[in-house]
Amino acid sequence: MNLKYLVNKLKACKLKQIQSLHINILSADYPEEVNLFLFELLTFKLVSYNNVIVSIPDTFIFIEISSSANQDLLRYLPILRFSHHKYLNWNIENFRVSQEITSPIQIVCHYLKLYDLEKIDTEENLGHDIKYPLPEEFCQHLIMKYFLNKSDKYILSFKCIEIFVNILADQLIRFLSSQYFTINDLKLNLKEANIGSTIIKSLLSTSKDFVIQSIKTKSAQFKSLTPEYENKINQFDNSNYNIYFFNPYTLSSYILYNNKNEVPDNIKLLLNGQELEDYNTMTTTELLIKLETIARRSNEELNFPEYALTTDNLMKMALILLRVRANIPVVICGEAGCSKTSLITYLAMIVEVQLCTLNLHAGIDEETIMIFINDTLKKAEKGETWILLDEINT
């Protein structure tokens, strides 16, 4: 972003007296020009480029600087050394809790409350009788106890809590909607106690691990910027997940796992005593049936193109599906030519959603991206649509 771009971008803002300006600096390809822009803006509330002059009202200006290996942005932009700095400490008390009873945080906290009181396996109609929102402080306490406990050293932002809550809420809603998981039916059909609480415990663990493992991987990649770690590659898919999929329209539940020996004994009862399958011995057709079971939305017969579906791809698709259902963006990393694009394309066909792809090659401009996004938003009005930003690292 050069000075010309920044001046025209500020001009388009049409800032008013009652508004404040938030500048988020992620990188600086032209640090001298960015520094000049900030100097003029902070000193004179006026910036210029050739015949374009832009002034702003006397209002607050907030500058957010992205973290980097050696805080290079602060070194490249000396004007920032002379501005007022405020270091923001992370505190759970600053976490704002929605008071909408149907919001993900309220759904999760109502369940955590029952789980905390050991009533998951005794109270019928769980979640259907939420009439009043839980207080903010109480929700903060539950999040601290069940999410941040023993893992707060990995938590970097409130976004981590949001991801945890959204994934868990989506799973809980599907769990609630299944007629098979009422307290009476579980006791009648399985004659086994504590299945509900075991499922909740596993959902908690899986949702939490999604966040923690992602942060650990990012931290390891950050370390790889130093010579000591440059030849090391950190893998994300080495965790033993028990991933639950609940079908609210049938009396069925599905469990995916890396290690069948890690599945709790009372959860095995949900499979009606059947031997746990070894995904590594399944054929491509058998894996496709398993994928359709957890991902399809209709029973309409579809013709899928040939795809070399493997156990590894099945697990990756399941993890992606959990995130997408919870409205969480997905970043897929891998070496060139390892079929990342074809994996997403195939999964979109299984889920029966529109997939719009944009290749972010080196010469693409902002206008092209905006046109693509606007066109995709129009398509999304007719049905769920996924966006794939391909080759984003270029």
C-alpha positions in Angstrom: 0.0 0.0 0.0 1.6 3.2 -1.1 0.8 6.8 -0.3 -1.5 7.2 -3.3 -3.6 4.3 -2.2 -3.8 5.4 1.5 -4.8 8.9 0.6 -7.6 7.8 -1.7 -8.7 5.1 0.8 -9.0 7.8 3.5 -10.9 10.0 1.1 -13.5 7.3 0.5 -14.1 7.0 4.3 -15.8 10.4 4.4 -15.2 10.5 8.2 -17.7 12.5 10.3 -17.1 14.3 13.6 -19.0 11.7 15.6 -16.8 8.9 14.2 -13.4 7.7 15.1 -10.7 6.3 12.8 -9.2 2.8 13.2 -6.1 2.0 11.3 -5.0 -1.6 11.2 -1.4 -2.1 10.0 -0.7 -5.7 9.1 2.4 -5.1 6.9 4.1 -2.2 5.1 5.6 -2.8 1.6 6.3 1.0 1.4 7.3 1.9 5.0 8.5 5.4 4.2 5.2 6.3 2.5 3.2 4.8 5.3 5.2 6.6 7.9 4.7 9.9 6.0 1.0 9.3 5.8 0.8 8.7 9.5 2.9 11.7 10.3 0.7 14.1 8.3 -2.5 12.5 9.6 -1.5 12.6 13.3 0.1 16.0 13.1 -2.1 18.0 10.8 -5.3 15.8 10.4 -4.6 16.3 6.7 -2.9 14.2 4.1 -2.1 14.8 0.4 -0.9 13.2 -2.7 -0.4 15.2 -5.9 -3.6 17.2 -6.3 -5.6 15.1 -3.8 -5.9 16.6 -0.4 -7.9 15.0 2.4 -8.7 16.5 5.8 -10.5 14.8 8.7 -12.3 16.1 11.7 -10.6 16.5 15.1 -11.5 13.0 16.3 -9.9 10.0 17.9 -7.4 7.9 15.8 -6.7 4.4 16.9 -3.7 2.5 15.3 -3.5 -1.2 15.7 -0.1 -2.8 14.8 0.2 -6.4 13.9 2.7 -8.5 15.9 5.8 -9.7 14.1 9.0 -11.7 14.9 11.0 -8.7 16.0 8.3 -6.0 16.1 9.7 -4.8 12.7 6.7 -2.5 12.1 7.6 -0.4 15.0 11.2 -0.1 13.7 10.0 0.7 10.1 7.5 3.3 11.2 9.3 5.6 13.5 6.4 8.0 13.9 4.7 5.4 16.0 7.4 5.7 18.6 6.2 9.2 19.5 2.5 8.3 19.7 0.6 7.4 22.9 0.8 3.6 23.5 -1.6 1.6 25.5 -0.8 -2.0 26.2 -4.0 -4.1 26.4 -4.0 -6.9 28.9 -6.2 -9.9 28.3 -8.9 -10.3 30.9 -11.9 -12.6 30.9 -13.9 -9.7 32.6 -13.7 -7.9 29.2 -15.5 -10.8 27.5 -19.0 -9.6 26.5 -21.8 -12.1 26.7 -24.8 -11.9 24.5 -28.1 -11.8 26.3 -30.0 -13.4 23.4 -31.1 -16.8 24.7 -30.6 -18.4 21.3 -27.0 -17.1 20.9 -24.2 -19.7 20.9 -22.7 -18.4 24.2 -26.1 -18.7 26.0 -26.7 -22.2 24.6 -23.2 -23.4 25.6 -23.4 -21.8 29.1 -26.8 -23.3 29.9 -25.4 -26.7 29.0 -22.2 -26.1 31.0 -24.4 -25.1 34.0 -26.3 -28.4 33.9 -23.0 -30.3 33.3 -21.5 -28.4 36.3 -24.5 -29.4 38.5 -24.3 -33.0 37.2 -27.8 -32.8 35.8 -27.1 -33.7 32.2 -28.2 -37.3 32.7 -31.2 -36.5 34.9 -33.0 -33.5 33.4 -35.3 -34.1 30.4 -35.8 -31.6 27.6 -32.4 -30.1 28.0 -32.0 -26.7 26.3 -35.7 -26.5 25.2 -36.8 -24.5 28.3 -34.3 -21.7 28.2 -36.4 -18.7 29.1 -33.9 -16.3 30.6 -30.3 -15.5 29.7 -27.5 -16.3 32.2 -25.7 -13.4 33.7 -22.5 -12.2 32.1 -20.3 -12.9 35.1 -21.6 -16.4 35.5 -20.9 -17.2 31.8 -17.4 -15.8 32.2 -16.9 -18.1 35.2 -18.1 -21.2 33.2 -15.8 -20.3 30.2 -12.9 -19.9 32.6 -13.6 -23.3 34.2 -14.2 -25.4 31.2 -12.2 -23.7 28.4 -9.4 -21.6 29.9 -8.6 -23.9 32.8 -5.0 -25.3 32.3 -4.9 -23.9 28.8 -5.0 -20.1 29.2 -1.3 -19.9 28.3 -2.3 -20.7 24.7 -5.2 -18.3 24.4 -4.3 -15.3 22.4 -7.6 -13.5 21.9 -11.4 -13.5 22.4 -11.6 -15.0 18.9 -10.4 -18.3 20.4 -13.3 -18.3 22.8 -15.7 -17.5 19.9 -14.4 -20.5 17.9 -14.7 -22.8 20.9 -18.3 -21.6 21.7 -19.5 -21.7 18.1 -18.3 -25.2 17.4 -19.6 -26.5 20.7 -23.0 -24.7 20.3 -23.5 -26.2 16.8 -22.8 -29.7 18.2 -25.1 -29.2 21.2 -28.0 -28.0 19.0 -27.7 -31.1 16.9 -27.4 -33.3 20.0 -30.5 -31.6 21.4 -32.5 -32.0 18.2 -32.0 -35.8 18.0 -35.0 -37.7 19.4 -32.7 -40.6 20.2 -30.8 -38.6 22.9 -33.7 -37.9 25.3 -33.0 -39.1 28.9 -35.9 -41.6 28.8 -34.9 -43.1 25.5 -31.3 -43.5 26.5 -32.3 -45.3 29.7 -34.9 -47.4 27.9 -32.8 -48.4 25.0 -29.3 -48.7 26.5 -30.0 -49.1 30.2 -26.7 -47.2 30.7 -26.2 -44.1 32.8 -24.0 -41.1 32.1 -24.0 -41.4 28.3 -25.2 -37.8 28.0 -22.5 -36.5 30.3 -19.9 -38.6 28.5 -20.9 -37.1 25.1 -20.8 -33.6 26.6 -17.3 -34.2 28.0 -16.1 -35.5 24.7 -17.6 -32.5 22.8 -16.0 -30.2 25.3 -12.6 -31.8 24.8 -12.9 -31.9 21.0 -14.0 -28.2 20.7 -11.3 -27.1 23.0 -8.6 -29.1 21.2 -9.6 -27.5 17.9 -8.6 -24.2 19.3 -5.5 -25.3 21.3 -4.0 -27.4 18.5 -4.5 -24.6 16.0 -2.6 -22.2 18.3 0.1 -24.6 19.0 0.6 -25.2 15.3 0.7 -21.5 14.7 3.2 -21.1 17.5 5.4 -23.8 16.1 5.3 -22.2 12.6 6.3 -18.9 14.2 9.3 -20.6 15.8 10.3 -22.0 12.4 11.2 -18.4 11.4 14.4 -18.9 13.4 17.3 -21.0 12.0 16.9 -23.5 14.9 13.5 -24.7 13.6 13.7 -24.0 9.9 13.9 -27.6 8.9 11.1 -28.8 11.1 7.5 -29.1 10.0 4.7 -29.2 12.7 1.7 -31.4 11.9 -1.8 -30.6 13.1 -3.5 -33.9 12.4 -1.8 -36.0 15.1 -4.6 -35.7 17.7 -6.9 -38.5 18.7 -10.4 -37.0 18.1 -13.7 -38.6 18.7 -15.9 -36.6 16.4 -19.7 -36.9 16.9 -22.2 -36.3 14.2 -25.9 -36.2 15.2 -28.7 -36.5 12.7 -31.7 -34.6 14.1 -34.1 -36.2 11.5 -33.3 -39.9 12.2 -32.5 -42.1 15.2 -28.8 -42.2 14.2 -25.5 -40.9 15.6 -22.1 -41.3 14.0 -18.7 -41.3 15.5 -15.4 -40.7 13.7 -12.2 -41.5 15.5 -8.5 -41.9 14.8 -8.1 -44.7 17.3 -11.1 -47.0 18.1 -9.5 -48.0 21.4 -9.9 -44.4 22.6 -13.7 -44.5 22.2 -15.4 -44.6 25.7 -17.1 -48.0 26.5 -20.5 -46.5 27.1 -20.3 -44.5 23.9 -19.8 -47.8 22.0 -23.3 -48.7 23.2 -24.7 -46.0 20.9 -23.6 -48.3 18.0 -25.9 -51.0 19.3 -23.0 -53.3 20.2 -21.5 -53.3 16.7 -17.8 -53.8 16.3 -16.1 -50.4 15.8 -14.9 -50.1 12.2 -11.3 -49.7 11.2 -11.3 -46.9 8.6 -7.8 -47.8 7.4 -9.2 -51.1 6.0 -12.2 -49.5 4.2 -12.5 -49.2 0.5 -13.1 -45.9 -1.2 -16.7 -46.8 -1.7 -17.2 -47.6 2.0 -15.5 -44.3 3.0 -17.8 -42.4 0.6 -20.8 -44.0 2.2 -19.5 -42.9 5.6 -18.9 -39.3 4.3 -22.3 -39.1 2.8 -23.8 -40.3 6.1 -22.3 -37.3 8.1 -22.5 -34.7 5.3 -25.4 -35.2 3.0 -28.6 -33.1 3.4 -30.9 -35.1 1.2 -31.5 -38.6 -0.1 -31.5 -37.5 -3.7 -29.3 -39.7 -5.8 -26.2 -37.8 -7.1 -23.5 -38.8 -9.4 -20.1 -37.9 -8.0 -16.9 -37.8 -10.0 -14.1 -40.2 -9.2 -12.1 -39.2 -6.2 -9.4 -41.1 -4.3 -11.1 -40.8 -0.9 -8.8 -41.9 1.9 -9.1 -42.2 5.7 -6.9 -39.1 6.1 -9.1 -37.1 3.7 -12.3 -38.3 5.5 -11.0 -37.0 8.8 -9.9 -33.7 7.3 -13.3 -33.3 5.7 -15.0 -34.0 9.0 -12.9 -31.4 10.8 -13.6 -28.9 8.0 -17.4 -29.6 8.2 -17.5 -28.9 11.9 -15.9 -25.5 11.4 -18.1 -24.6 8.4 -21.3 -25.6 10.2 -20.2 -23.3 13.1 -19.5 -20.4 10.6 -15.8 -20.5 11.3 -13.3 -19.7 8.4 -11.1 -22.6 7.4 -7.4 -22.3 6.4 -6.0 -25.3 4.6 -2.3 -25.6 4.4 -0.1 -28.1 2.5 2.5 -28.5 -0.1 1.8 -27.6 -3.7 -0.1 -30.3 -5.6 -1.4 -32.2 -2.5 -5.0 -31.9 -3.7 -6.2 -29.2 -1.3 -8.5 -27.6 -3.9 -10.0 -30.9 -5.1 -10.7 -31.9 -1.4 -12.8 -28.8 -0.9 -14.5 -29.1 -4.2 -15.5 -32.7 -3.6 -16.7 -31.9 0.0 -18.8 -29.1 -1.4 -20.5 -31.5 -3.8 -21.2 -34.0 -1.0 -22.7 -31.2 1.2 -24.7 -29.9 -1.8 -23.6 -26.3 -1.6 -22.4 -23.8 -4.2 -18.7 -23.4 -4.4 -17.2 -20.2 -5.8 -13.5 -20.1 -6.3 -11.1 -17.2 -6.8 -7.4 -17.7 -7.6 -5.5 -15.1 -5.8 -2.5 -14.9 -8.1 0.2 -12.4 -7.7 -1.3 -9.8 -10.1 -4.8 -9.7 -8.7 -6.1 -6.3 -7.6 -8.6 -5.2 -4.9 -11.3 -4.4 -7.4 -11.3 -7.9 -8.8 -11.7 -9.4 -5.3 -14.6 -7.0 -4.4 -16.4 -7.9 -7.6 -16.0 -11.6 -6.9 -17.3 -11.2 -3.3 -20.3 -9.1 -4.4 -21.2 -11.6 -7.1 -20.9 -14.5 -4.6 -23.1 -12.6 -2.0 -25.9 -12.5 -4.7 -25.6 -16.2 -5.3 -25.7 -16.8 -1.5 -29.2 -15.3 -1.4 -30.4 -18.4 -3.2 -28.7 -21.0 -1.0 -25.7 -21.7 1.1 -22.5 -20.8 -0.7 -18.8 -21.5 0.1 -16.0 -19.3 -1.0 -12.6 -20.8 -1.8 -9.7 -18.2 -2.0 -7.1 -20.4 -3.7 -3.4 -19.8 -3.6 -3.8 -17.1 -1.0 -0.2 -17.4 0.0 1.0 -15.9 -3.3 
